Each structure stands twice: as C-alpha cells, then as structure tokens.
Amino acid sequence: MSVAGRNEPCSCGSARKFKRCCGPLLDDPAGLAREHSAVGGRVQAWAFETYPEEMKAGLTEVLAGRKAFVVGDADAQLAGTWVLSDRVLAGGDTIAQRYAQRLDLPSRERDIAERIAAARLGLLRVISVKPGRAIELHDLTCARLVSVISDDLSRSVRPGEVIVGRVMAGPPAPSVWGPVAFVTRRTGQILSDILKTRLVELEMLDQPDGLAVAMHAASREIVQLFLHARRNDPTVQQAA
C-alpha cells in the first residue's frame, strides 16, 4: 500500500503528522471500518432529516415497485448507498456531496465524508487476500491494481472472484466503502450487456476511462440488477 511517511503531514488535512493521525488505523482495519461506518450513518440520518422526499423518491426509483425491506439488510444498504452517492439532486450534487459541504463539520468528518461521496462503483477482481487485514484488487474499471484495507470483506472473498463495489481513497490507505455484490456468470453477462450499451450511447468504446464513466452512468441499472438477482436467487451473495 502506498501511504504517507510517518513524519509527513497526514493527507486527511488535520495538519498532524501521519503517525499521530491516521497512521495507527493501518494496523486496525476494524477500527477504520467503524469510523467510516459511523460517518456513513450520520450522512444517512442527515439525509432522511434534510431530504426526506428525495430519499423516498430515490428509493422508489431504484426499487422499481419492490415491496419494502428491512432497514439495515443487504438490499437496503445497496439501494440506500445508490440514493446517497449516485442520484443527483436538482441543481447538481448528490446527497453525500451536500453533506460533505456542510460548514459545521469537523475537518476529519469532512475529509471522510468527501471520500465517501467520491467513491464510485467499480468492477473489481480479487487477486489475493489477507483475512482480517487487506485485499489486493485488480480494478477492471480503470485497469490498475489497488490494495485496500479490509476487515469483514477480506474474510468473505476469495482470489478470482469479481465484485461490484466502491473503492474509497485513503488516508490511511484505500478501503472498500459500502456493500458489494458478487458477480456470477449470469449477472456478469447481463452486466456486460448493460455496460456495452452505455459505452455505445456515450461514444466511449475506445476511451481509456470509458468503463468507469459507463459504470457511473449505469449505476442505477447495475444496482437494480443485483437487487433483482438476490430477490430471485437467495444464494447470490451481497456483503457489506
């Protein structure tokens, strides 16, 4: 993992040295996950309080008539993350971006919120795993290798598997934000068709960043694909 030097200023903007700020979290994947989840929970609570109608409309849009689910289950997390991070409000910005723009946030909260808001759906192949510690991924969306800190997910993935998820930038190092969906042969073919259609529509078939743009542009369809797959086949995995 590429991280700041111990005595360099931490990239979170705290003005403290890395070793006295985010550095210790490199050795505490569970603590890092708890911190990110706490901020994510506050983003969600603020969203329901500040944009209740937009949240309701967004969930209705992505669920496309599906009956209500239990708040906190994997499907709710998958749908809710799309509403917060991908659905653009009138006037621009997503709800997650607007939370990160709040002037009353402490610098560390703002830094994490900004990185949550910037995390986009990617297509990720698992290369190697250190359970409870880290995962090396090949991000097929941008054709690069990335090592991510991971507590829970590193215990449930295996080399060779392909997942749809969001890589969140560090500090202290990249991590996976939010729920992921495991790509099966069946969902992989449908996903390929969705992306090919978007690449043609966007005229980006030969562009190096075409797949990343298509993934973002088709984010609602992709989330709906995995919601549908899980609903019709409970063995299709989704994990936080």
Disulfide bonds with the S-S distance in Angstrom:
none
